[in-house]
Amino acid sequence: MEIDWGNSSERAALVERIGLDAYNKAFKEHQKNTTVKTVSGHAIQTVKTQFGKLYAVGGTNMAFKTLKEAEEYASKHSVDVEDSNTDKPRVKLVGENGNVFNLMNICSSALKDAGQPKKAKEMCNKIQTTAKSYEEALAIMMDYCEVE
């Protein structure tokens, strides 16, 4: 399946086409396939950008041109206990009030309950600053939570 995983509109369209369960399975497979190495608890993944291929260091907002640079950075920065918890909490959104702020609150509460308050704040900020549509907001929520 060839999509731009960095594009929330494409991810939202994929959910529409294949459903939530298949999307979650495809996303996990994508993460597995793009992880080239794990250093000091950080998964280093390849990402395609307008600048070419970069190596993103998981749990940080850092990406590098070479794998060696990413490895060096990861080895010098320990993983925050919260960042090492990559388990997505499961949330049930079907049947809930579909207001985007209500759904965002459900996902945020689930992340906090799972011991991931930084991710809850990050998700809310990302939705409020980058989502251009309801579908993009849902795609961001699905990056942080397993949606039923």
N, C-alpha and C positions, 0 to 999 in steps of 0.2 A: 504494500500500500504506500503510495508516494504522495505525501503531503508535506507542507512546510509546518513542522510542529511548533515553530516560533510564532506562527500566525494564528491568533485566537479566532479569527473569522473562519479559517479553514478547519480548525479543530471543532468549532461549533457546527459547521456544515457536515463534518464527518459523523458527529453524534446523531444528527438528523438522519443521515443515510443508513448507519449501521446499528444505532441504539447504544445505550449506556454501557451495558456489559461488554459488548464487543469493543467499544471505544476504550474502556479501562484495560482490557486485555491487550489491545494494540499499543496503547501508550506504555504499558509496562514492557512490552517487547521492544519498543523503540528505545526506551531507557537502557535496557539490557544491551541492545545492539550498538548503541553509541558510547557506552562506557568502555574506554580503552584501558584504564588502569585505576586502581584504588591506592591512594597514598595517604597515610595517617588518617584513615577514616573518610577521606574525601574521594568521591567518585569523580574521575576526570572524564568528561564527555566531549566528543567532537560536536561542534555546532556550525552550521552554515550561516554566514552573515553576508551583508553587502560588501564586507572587507575580505571575504574569502573564508576558508576554514579556520576556526579558532578552537582552542582547548579550554573549556569552562571547568572551573574547579567547584565541585558541588559544595553547598553550604556557605558559599561566599558569592560575592557579586563580581568575581574576577575571571577574566579569560585572557589567554595568551596565544601568541602566534605559533609557538613551538611547544611540543609535549614536554621537553626538558624544562622550559620556564614554568610550566604549570606544575610539574612534579616538584621543582624546587620551592615554589610558593606553598604548595600543599604540605610539604614536609616541615615547613617552618611555622605553620599555623595549625594549632590543635583544633579538633572539632568540638564545637559547643555541644553539650549534652543534648540540648533540644534539637540542634541541627542533625544529630546522628539518628534521631528518631524519624525514620523516613516512612513509617507506617501512616497511611492515610486513614483518618477516621471515616467510618461509614455513616452516611446521612441519608434520611428518607425525605426527598423533596416532593415526590408525587403525592398529591392530595393536600399539600400545604398551600397556604395563601401564596400565590405566585408573584407577589410584589418582590421586586429584585432586592430591596433592602431587608425584607423578611427572610428571603432565602440566604442572603449574605450573613444575616445574624445567626441563622441555624448552623451554617458552615463554620462561622467564627466561634460559636459556642462549642461545637464539636471539637475543633482544634484546641481550644483552651482546656476542655475536659480531658483531652488526650495528652496534656502537658506540653502543648506547642503554642504558647501565647504569642511568640514572635512571628510565627507563621500566620496566625490569625490576623495580626495587625498588618503584616505584609500583604496578605490576600486582600483585605479590605482596601488598603491604599492602592493596590494595583487595579482593583475594580473601579475605584472612584477616579483614578487618574488616567487609565488607559482604555477601559472598555468603552467602545463607541456604540454598542447596542446591547440589548437584553441577551442575545445569543453569545456575544463575546464575554459578558459578565458570567454567564453560566459556564462557559469554557474555562474561565479562570478558576471558578469554584471547583470544577472537576480536576484541575491541576493539583488542588490541595486536599480534596475529599473524594472518597469513593461514593458516588451518588447512586442511590437505588431508585 
